[in-house]
C-alpha cells in the first residue's frame, strides 16, 4: 500500500490527514512521516479493512524475500538480551 494513496484518501475527509492516519494506526505523527514509499504491513492490513478495500495492499510489496529489511531484522533479533559479565 502506497503511503501517498493513504494520505490522499485521508485528505478527502480531513485537513490534517497525517494526524488522522497516526490516530487511526495508534502511532505518532512523526512515525507516519518516517514511513517510506510503502505503509508498514500491519498498518496496511488494518487500513485495507477499514476502507473496505478502497486502499489495497500492493502485491509483492511485503514479500519477505523482496524486501531486505525484513530479512535483516530477523538476523539481528537474537530473542533477548545477552548476559553482561
C-alpha positions in Angstrom: 0.0 0.0 0.0 1.5 3.3 -1.1 1.8 6.0 1.6 0.7 8.6 -1.0 -2.5 6.8 -1.6 -3.3 6.7 2.2 -2.6 10.4 2.5 -4.8 11.1 -0.5 -7.6 9.0 0.9 -7.5 10.7 4.3 -7.1 14.2 2.7 -10.6 13.8 1.2 -12.1 13.8 4.6 -9.7 16.0 6.7 -7.5 19.0 6.6 -5.0 17.1 8.8 -4.5 13.7 7.1 -1.2 12.8 8.8 -2.7 13.4 12.2 -5.7 11.3 11.3 -3.6 8.4 9.9 -1.5 8.5 13.1 -4.5 8.4 15.4 -6.1 5.6 13.4 -2.9 3.5 13.4 -2.2 4.3 17.1 1.1 5.9 16.4 2.7 9.4 16.4 2.7 11.8 13.5 6.5 11.6 13.3 6.2 7.8 12.9 3.8 8.2 9.9 6.2 10.8 8.4 9.1 8.2 8.7 7.2 5.7 6.5 8.9 5.2 3.2 7.1 4.7 -0.1 5.0 1.9 1.4 2.9 1.7 4.5 4.2 -0.9 7.0 2.4 -4.2 6.5 0.4 -4.4 9.7 -0.9 -0.9 9.3 -1.7 -1.6 5.6 -3.8 -4.6 6.6 -5.7 -2.5 9.1 -6.2 0.3 6.6 -7.4 -2.1 3.9 -10.0 -3.5 6.2 -11.1 0.0 7.5 -11.6 1.3 4.0 -13.3 -1.9 2.8 -10.8 -2.3 0.0 -10.6 1.3 -1.2 -7.0 1.2 -0.1 -5.3 -2.0 -1.2 -2.2 -3.8 -0.3 0.2 -3.8 -3.3 1.1 -7.4 -4.3 4.7 -8.2 -3.7 5.4 -5.1 -1.6 5.6 -7.1 1.6 7.3 -10.1 0.2 10.0 -11.0 2.7 12.5 -12.0 0.1 12.0 -8.9 -2.0 12.4 -6.5 0.9 15.8 -7.0 2.6 14.8 -5.1 5.7 12.6 -8.0 6.9 15.5 -10.5 6.5 17.8 -8.0 8.1 15.6 -7.6 11.2 15.3 -11.4 11.5 19.1 -11.8 11.6 19.5 -9.2 14.3 16.7 -10.4 16.6 18.6 -12.6 19.0 15.5 -13.4 21.0 16.7 -11.5 24.1 19.5 -9.6 25.7 22.8 -11.2 26.2 24.0 -11.5 29.8 26.6 -9.0 30.9 29.6 -10.0 32.8 
